[in-house]
């Protein structure tokens, strides 16, 4: 019989109703599992197979019931270090538009198993889960007013496909590797319970942490960084800013700050990534860097590959989650909402829907100004000029003109 962790009578009963099979080496498989009744996935998620490994690893497949897991094979049932299960859980989620895991029953059960066993073996890392996209989840928490201008999630809410709101859960000893947040966005993290230790490096410091091959370290606490042959510029980097986050406390991560996070206790936190007028230029700068990196990687095929510039945009979107085309549409959605507020004379009251609480004309005018600055740079960029914008409505130049006219009218008031 598959050993069960204590999850409450109702959930334990649900787990016991699954079709469990032992596959040897202490690995158990559950098939024909669906979503928890109290949790709604963002969109239809097929049934999945869940593998429970003796050291706490969980392997998820996206096939329907009765089908074997393919494409996620491991060389053995044991995962020896903390990063493995975090990596494979993200691999399992790649059927979605970004590396997040929907909180379905197989995912939750796998995570609970990791928590139960991992607390003794320290063998699994932070598991990112999406908050459910349904009306019952809207009042789970109140967004702090300081972070309410959130263009990134406003844009994804308008598309109704995904977002950058997460719940992170992990037992003591788990950790997330050294990284900077997606699109060089801001982020905030609130501990619901537990304690975390953060290691922060200001923008630019990470360059001194690159190894002799140009790669960034996976773990900034590793003794390997003391090897001057492998990390020849490590001595040029100052010590990290260390922050211990207690339960109930919020940490704000500025744009472009690389960081690494360790759970000191069993921890659950709510996290958002977001972009607004204050770091929009950082996002645009990052995207330009990403495109340059892609172009450098495939430069040898520039003269022989048809539509080389288009393929670079395709590769960039695959690697970074966005390209110049989608960035324009992101700007357009936010710009049109702000223009609507300013031109329709909504007044000082709040804008309804997902456009951010307390967004009035002054905030909208500020947003329009920042969008216009970045859009002007986008329109003038040689690689954006190679993008086929014939089907864009409005055309980028037309949108920029609208923004500039509204800015001029606002200034004259």
PEBELZI-V965408 format. One record per run of one state. SS is the DSSP state (hx for helix, st for strand, lp for the rest). FROM is the first residue (numbers start at 1). TO is the last residue. Records with the same first field share a line. If there is no record, write none. Layout:
SS->FROM-TO / FROM-TO
This chain:
lp->1-8 / 17-18 / 23-27 / 34-47 / 53-57 / 61-82 / 96-100 / 103-104 / 122-126 / 131-134 / 138-144 / 148-150 / 160-164 / 171-174 / 180-181 / 185-185 / 194-195 / 202-204 / 210-222 / 227-233 / 237-240 / 246-249 / 254-257 / 264-266 / 275-279 / 298-298 / 302-307 / 321-323 / 344-360 / 381-381 / 386-395 / 413-413
hx->9-16 / 83-95 / 105-121 / 135-137 / 145-147 / 151-159 / 182-184 / 205-209 / 223-226 / 234-236 / 280-297 / 299-301 / 308-320 / 324-343 / 361-380 / 382-385 / 396-412
st->19-22 / 28-33 / 48-52 / 58-60 / 101-102 / 127-130 / 165-170 / 175-179 / 186-193 / 196-201 / 241-245 / 250-253 / 258-263 / 267-274
